[in-house]
Amino acid sequence: MMTIRETQMLKGILDGCVLRIISDGEVYGYELIQKLKQSGFDSVVGGTIYPILQKLEKNGDVASVMKKSLEGPDRKYFSITEQGQDTLRIFWQEFSELTDKVRYLWKE
């Protein structure tokens, strides 16, 4: 279970992590959640990820398309847009700068 502190820390980071996974190729929601869990985000659930996907789509960072599934209902697949690539690049730059500042403080 995710702690309140962990939840607060992840709020601004998950968008970038979701974009990073999508930048590797088209993915549907449940598959994305599984990839996050495989990366160590064990507590991430659909109730957290699906609103992020909706926001990223609304902002133009990802695009979606419905595709038939052999295993059940149609699935909504997400892919990163050119704007999303720019957003991801800026996110990683800002995240790197922030983590450098935090590491510097811990060295003191």
N, C-alpha and C positions, 0 to 999 in steps of 0.2 A: 504494500500500500504506500502511496506517495504521501510524504509529509506536507504540511502546509508550506513550510519553507521551500521545499523542493518544487512544489507547484508554483510558488511565486517566482522562483528563479527561472523556471522553464517558460514562463509566459512569453517572454520576448524572444526566446531561443527556438521554440518549436517551429515557428513559421520558416525560419531559415533551414532547419533540419528537414522539414517537409519538402521545401523547394529543392534541397540537395538531392534527396532520394528521387524526386520526379525528374531532376535533370539527367539522371542515368537512363531514363526511358519511361514510356507510358506505363501507368500503374493505376489500379483501381483502389478504392478506399480500404477495404479489408486487407489487401495485399500490402498497402502502405503501412498500416498498423503493424502487421507482422514484421516488416522490415525494420521498423522502429524498435520493436521488441527484441529482435535479433541483435540490434545495435546497443542494447542495454537499457532502453526505455521501457522497462517491464510493466510499469503502471499506466502507460498510455492507453486510453480507451477511445472508442468511436465518438463518444460524446465530447471529447476534446478535439479530435482530429477533423471530424466532418465540418464543424463550424470554421476551422482554419481553411479547409479546402474551399468552402463557399466564399470566404473573405478573399482568398487569393484569386479565385475565379472572378469575383466581382471587381477586384482591383486590376485585372488584366494580366496577372502574373502566370496564371495557368489557363488552359483551355480544356474543355471536356467534350467527350463524344460517347454516346451510348453504343454498346456492342453486345451482341448476343453471347450468351454463355451456355456451354454444354452442360453445366452443373446447376442450373436454376435460372432465375430471372436475369434479364439484361443487366449489364454492369456499366457504370459510368467510369470511363477511363480518363485520367488527367495527364496532360503533357505540359511542359514548361514553354512559355512564349519567349520571344526575344526580350520583351520587357522584363519577364521573370528572370531571365539570365542576368540582366543588369541588376535587378533587385538582389539576386543571390550574390553577385560579385560584391556589391556594396555591403550586404549583410556580413559576409566573411571578412571584409576589410575592417568594418566597425567592430565586429566580435573579436578579431585578433587584437585590435588596439585596446579594447576593454580588458581582455585577459592579460595583456602585457602590463597594464596598470595595476591589476589585482596582484599579479605575480611580484611586481616591484614592491608593493606594500608588504607582502609576506617576507621579503628578503630583509626588511629593516629590523 
